Amino acid sequence: MIKQVTTALVFSLAMPLAMLGTACSAQENVAESNDVTVQENNIPAEAWRKVDAENLLLIDTAYGVIGVELYPELAPAHVEQVKALARSGFYDNVPFHRVIEGFMNQTGDGTNGDGSGDSDLPDLKGNFTFRRDNSMPVTLISARQEGGKSIDVGFYKSLPVASQPIAQAMLTADGKVTAYGLHCKGVTSMARTNDPDSANSQFFLMRDRASHLDRKYTIWGNTVMGHKFLRRFKVGNAGEEGFVPDQMNTVRVAADLAEEDRPKAYVMKTNHPAFQTYLKKEAKADGSYPDICDISVPTKTE
């Protein structure tokens, strides 16, 4: 089964993880985010959200550790399957078999290593959108028109999303509105065939934005550690002459590591006033904000 993305179209236990990845240096006193740094001492302690270790996937690569925050509330079956495969060792030593510059890094074929294989677990039903109410607040950045209707754009936690205005929830049977993740750099999403319900083990980490994938592929996580490594993977396709792919050395759920070896990832709360202060520095001269894919949510690791 070819699990290529068909639209236009990782870590060693030999070294304690606390020493790897995007750790915040006490000497530098900065928090590292999506390719930017901000002065940590300008951010109050209560503005940071600690990522749940049970929902922090650690991917060790030759370049460093990539930490992905998982969102079971958005795609529960996909998160469960990814964690089960990680815990079984299925993803260890699996190559990035398809890497496209300006697009994404695809991996997860632990059977054949070339994009033609899957795990023995069942394929998953596509989960391209989710339903949200006020218990899943979105920090608004802008709005846009889709099909003649207004769509809000903002952050759920650190994930860039688009959502129907929450005011419309009072008109729906379940008291919720429809939302979906946006394929910006750092977002993780499941690969599949032309069958929307064929996702299994393969996934991709975005190197850049790709809005044509939105609402067509299941987003289940977002990079909160090692964001700077995403564009370092060698570009090419498995089988191409001279292409030696990078690989995921090991993939683990942070909660499964000993406490002393477990990195602690923090993300700035996007619903905290400190984030609004941070956003003001990102605003354009006319007061509007850049495209949401160009806004980096600060993170730090201890």
N, C-alpha and C positions, 0 to 999 in steps of 0.2 A: 504494500500500500504506500503510495507516494504521498508523504505529508509535507509537501511544499506549500508555502503561502502563495495562493493562486490568484490573488487580485493583482492589479498593476504591480503587476508583479511578473561552588567551585572552591576547595581550600584544603591545605595539608595540616593534619593533626600533629605533625612533627614540631610545629611552632605554636605556642599559645596564641589563640586568636586575638586576645586583647592587645597583642603587639602588632597586629596587622590591620589592613584596611585604612579607613579615613579617620584614624584616631586623632582626637584634638590634643595638640601638644600644649602642656602646661606653660612652656616657655613662650609659645606663640600666642596663646590665649585667644584663639579664633575658632569659629565653628565653620566646618566645611559644608558647602551645599552643592547644588548642581553647577559645578565649574566656577563658583564664586566663593568668597569668604566674607564673613561679617565679623565685627568685633563682638566676641561672646560677652564681654563685660557690659555691653550695651543691652543685653537681653536678660530680663529678670528670670530667675530660676523657675518661677511658676509658668513661664511661657513655653517651657519645653515639655513635650509628651514622650514618655519612654515607650518604645515599641515592645509589645508583648513578645517575650522570647518564644512562645509557642507559635507565633506567627511571624517569625523572622527566619528566612531561608538564607543560608550562608553558602555561597558558591566560591570555591577557591580556584583561582586561575594563576597562570604564570605571572600575571601583572599585579595581583593582589586579590583581596577578598571583596566580592560583591555581595551586599546584603539587600535582600528584597523583602519589603513588608508585604505580608499576605492579607487579603481581604475576604475572609470567609463569608462576611455579610453580603458581598456582591456576587460571588461565584462559589458557593459552598462545596459543590461536588468537585470542582476543579482544584480548589485548595486542598481538599481532603486527598485527592488522587496524587497531586504533586508531592505532598508531605509523605504519603505512603511509599511512593517510589523513592524519594530521598532516603527514607528510613530503611528501605530494603537494600540500599546500595546500588540501585539500578542506574543512577546518574553518574556514578563514579567513573572517571576516565572516559567520559563521552565527549566526542569532538563537537566543535561548532562547525557543522558540516556545510552551512550555507550562510555566508556573511556578505552583505551588500553595503557598499559605501553609501552614506547618506540615508540609510534605511534601517537595517536591523541585523542582529546576530542570532541565527537559528541553531538550536541544539535539541537534545532530548531523545535522540534515537539510540537507546542503549542496547539495541538488538543488532543492527547492521552498521550503524555509525555513518550512514550516507544519506539519511532522509527517507529511506524506504521502509524502515521498521518502526515498530511500536512495542509497547509492553503487552503482557498477557491480560492486563486489566481491561474492563469494558470501555468502549468508546463513550464519550460524554455528550449529552445534549447541549447544544449551543446556549450560552447564557450571555447574550450580547447587550442586554439592558438590565436594569434593576429598578425596584420600586423603593421610594424613600418618603419618609415623613419628617417631622421636626426632630425625631431622635437621631437622624443622620443629617446634621446641619451642613450646608454648603456655604462657604465664604465667597460671595459674589465678586467677580472681577469685571464682567461685562455682560452684554446680551447680544444676541444675533437673531436673524430671521431664518427660519427653516420652514419651507412650505407655507409661507404667509403667516406663521405663528412665531411668537417671541420665545426664545430659548435662553435660559440663564447659563452663564459659563463661570466656573469658579473651582474651588478646591474642596473636596471631601477628604478630611485629614490632609495628606500631602498629594493626593491623587487628583490630577486635573479632570474635571467632569463637565458635562453639559446636562441640564435638567430642565424639565418643565417648571415654571414658576411655582413655588410651594403654595402660593395662595390658591392654586387650582385644586389642591388636595381636598378642600371642603366640598368639591363637586364630584368626587370619585367615590365609588362604592367601598373601597378599602381605605379611604382617607390618605392615600399616597399619590405621588406623581412618578412619572417615568424619568429615569436618568441613565446616563451611560458614560463610561470612561473614555478619555481621549488618548490616542496613541502619540504621546509626546516622548521625547528622549527619556529613557529610564523606565518606562512602563513595560511590564511583562505581560505577554498574551499567548494564548494557545494556538499552535499551528493546526491546520486541518486540510482536508481535501476539498473538492467542490461541494461535498456533502456537509451541510452546516453542523451536523451532529456526529462528526467523525474525529473530534479532538481526542487524544489519548495520552501520550507522554511528551510529544515534541512541543517546544515552546520557543519564543523568541524575545529577546531584550532589544528595545528600540535604541538605535544609534542616533536617530533624529525623529522629527515628526512625520506622521503618515496618516493624514486625516481620512484618506480613502479606505482605511481599515476600520474606522469607527462604526460600531453597530454591526460589524461583520465577523469579528473575532472576539473571543472571550478574554477580557482583561481580568487578571486575578492578583496582580501585585504591582509594586512600584519600588524602584531602587532608592534606598536610603543610606547605603554605604557603598563606597567605591564607584560612584557615578563617573568619576574621571577615567575609569578603565574601559568604559563601554565602547569607545572609538579606537581602542588599541588592538583589538582582535584582527588577525590577518584576514584580508578580504579574499574571497574565492568560493568555489563550490567543490565538494568532495568529488574526487575523480579527475579533476583538472590537472594537467601535467604541471608538476612543480609546486602544487599547492599542498602544504603541510599544515593542516588546521590546528588552531589552538584547541584546548579542551577544558572541560570542567574536571579538575583533579578529584575533588570530593564535593559532595553537596550534603549539607546537614541542616536540621532544624536546630536553632540555637538552644532551645529548651533541653535538648538531648546532651548537651555538653556539660562538663563539670563546671560549677559556678566560677571557678578561678580562670577557666579558659573561655568563658562566654563573653563576647563583646556586648556592650550595652549601647544600643542605638537610640538616639533622641532626635525628634523632629520638632521644629517650632510649631506650636499650635496655630493653625490658620484662623481660628476663631478668637484668638487672643488680641488685645489692643496692640501688643508689641508687633504683631504681624502687620497691622495697619500702618504702624510707623515705618516698618521696613518697606511696605509697598509704596509709600509716598516717595521713596528714593528711586523707585522703578518707574514712576509716572512720567509721561511725556510732557512737553511744554504746555499742551492744551488741557492737561489734567487727566487725560485718558491713559489707560494702561497698555503695554505691549500685548501681543498675542499671548495667551496663557502658557503656551509651550516655551515662551521666552522668559517666563518668571520662575525663578528658582526658590524653592522652599528650603531654608537653612536646616542642616542636619549636623549632628556631632556624634562621636563615638567615644566611649570610655572603656 
